[in-house]
């Protein structure tokens, strides 16, 4: 069955006319709706919409925590050349302990702890404790 061009034009014309009529009715209803409520209501609606959108976007963009038990990345440990003692120092750093506390915990001198930390900074290519911890976590060296 073949449809003529004039029929298609007629259908498109009526579709466009119907769409314009629907738009006009919606616009008139919108104008009435705008005048029937105070401006503060619209401000609250817009604020709630933007808050919801911000929460949704933040949730979508934020990093997810890995599920399941922690599995250390031994390949990264070997490639970086991090020793077992340096890993112990790194875990103590992540626990928030000071150099003296780490020294007491591991039975070494505070100067040795400083040396291990300096080696960790060089191997992880960072310049601070927090950055070292973040880098180690991103490489899955520590939980």
C-alpha positions as CSV (number, residue, x, y, z in Angstrom):
1,X,0.0,0.0,0.0
2,X,1.5,3.3,-1.1
3,X,0.8,6.6,0.7
4,X,0.7,9.7,-1.4
5,X,2.7,12.8,-0.7
6,X,-0.4,14.9,-0.2
7,X,-1.6,12.5,2.5
8,X,1.8,12.7,4.3
9,X,1.7,16.6,4.1
10,X,-1.9,16.6,5.5
11,X,-0.9,14.3,8.4
12,X,2.1,16.4,9.2
13,X,0.1,19.7,9.0
14,X,-2.5,18.3,11.4
15,X,0.2,16.9,13.7
16,X,1.9,20.3,13.8
17,X,-1.4,22.1,14.4
18,X,-2.2,19.6,17.3
19,X,1.3,20.1,18.8
20,X,1.0,23.9,18.6
21,X,-2.5,23.7,20.3
22,X,-1.2,21.5,23.0
23,X,1.8,23.8,23.5
24,X,-0.6,26.8,23.8
25,X,-2.8,25.1,26.3
26,X,0.2,24.1,28.4
27,X,1.5,27.6,28.2
28,X,-1.8,29.1,29.4
29,X,-2.0,26.6,32.2
30,X,1.6,27.4,33.1
31,X,0.8,31.2,33.2
32,X,-2.2,30.5,35.5
33,X,-0.1,28.2,37.7
34,X,2.6,30.9,38.0
35,X,0.2,33.5,39.1
36,X,-1.6,31.3,41.6
37,X,1.3,30.6,43.9
38,X,3.9,32.9,45.5
39,X,7.5,33.2,44.1
40,X,9.0,31.5,47.2
41,X,7.3,28.2,46.4
42,X,9.1,28.2,43.0
43,X,12.4,29.0,44.6
44,X,12.0,26.1,47.0
45,X,11.1,23.8,44.2
46,X,14.1,24.8,42.1
47,X,16.4,24.5,45.2
48,X,15.1,21.0,45.9
49,X,15.5,20.0,42.3
50,X,19.1,21.3,42.2
51,X,19.9,19.6,45.5
52,X,18.6,16.3,44.3
53,X,20.5,16.6,41.0
54,X,23.7,17.5,42.9
55,X,23.3,14.5,45.2
56,X,22.7,12.2,42.2
57,X,25.7,13.6,40.3
58,X,27.9,13.4,43.3
59,X,26.9,9.8,43.9
60,X,27.6,8.9,40.3
61,X,31.0,10.6,40.2
62,X,32.3,9.5,43.6
63,X,34.6,6.5,43.8
64,X,33.2,3.3,45.1
65,X,34.8,1.3,47.8
66,X,36.0,-2.2,46.7
67,X,33.7,-4.9,47.9
68,X,35.0,-8.0,49.5
69,X,38.1,-8.7,51.5
70,X,41.3,-6.7,50.9
71,X,43.8,-8.3,48.5
72,X,47.3,-6.8,48.5
73,X,48.8,-6.0,45.1
74,X,52.0,-8.0,45.4
75,X,53.0,-7.2,41.8
76,X,53.0,-3.4,42.7
77,X,55.1,-4.1,45.8
78,X,57.7,-6.0,43.8
79,X,57.8,-3.4,40.9
80,X,58.2,-0.5,43.4
81,X,60.8,-2.4,45.4
82,X,59.0,-1.9,48.8
83,X,60.5,-4.1,51.5
84,X,58.5,-5.9,54.2
85,X,59.8,-3.4,56.8
86,X,58.8,-0.4,54.7
87,X,55.4,-1.9,54.2
88,X,55.0,-2.2,58.0
89,X,56.0,1.4,58.3
90,X,53.5,2.3,55.6
91,X,50.7,0.5,57.4
92,X,51.6,2.2,60.7
93,X,51.6,5.6,58.8
94,X,48.1,4.8,57.5
95,X,47.0,4.0,61.1
96,X,48.0,7.6,62.0
97,X,51.0,6.8,64.2
98,X,53.9,9.2,64.7
99,X,57.5,8.4,64.0
100,X,58.2,7.7,67.7
101,X,55.1,5.4,67.9
102,X,56.2,3.5,64.8
103,X,59.7,3.1,66.2
104,X,58.4,1.7,69.5
105,X,56.0,-0.6,67.7
106,X,58.6,-2.0,65.4
107,X,61.5,-2.0,67.8
108,X,63.7,0.3,65.7
109,X,65.1,3.8,66.2
110,X,63.2,6.9,65.1
111,X,66.0,7.7,62.6
112,X,65.4,4.4,60.9
113,X,61.7,5.2,60.7
114,X,62.6,8.5,59.0
115,X,64.8,6.6,56.6
116,X,62.1,4.1,55.7
117,X,59.6,7.0,55.2
118,X,62.0,8.8,52.9
119,X,62.5,5.6,50.9
120,X,58.7,5.2,50.7
121,X,58.3,8.8,49.5
122,X,60.9,8.2,46.8
123,X,59.4,4.8,45.7
124,X,55.8,6.1,45.6
125,X,57.0,9.4,44.1
126,X,55.2,11.6,46.7
127,X,56.3,14.3,49.1
128,X,54.1,13.8,52.1
129,X,52.5,11.3,54.4
130,X,48.9,11.8,53.3
131,X,49.9,11.5,49.6
132,X,51.9,8.4,50.4
133,X,48.9,6.8,52.1
134,X,46.6,7.8,49.2
135,X,49.0,6.5,46.6
136,X,49.5,3.2,48.5
137,X,45.7,2.8,48.8
138,X,45.2,3.5,45.1
139,X,47.8,0.9,44.3
140,X,46.2,-1.5,46.8
141,X,49.3,-1.8,48.9
142,X,47.4,-1.1,52.1
143,X,43.7,-1.4,53.0
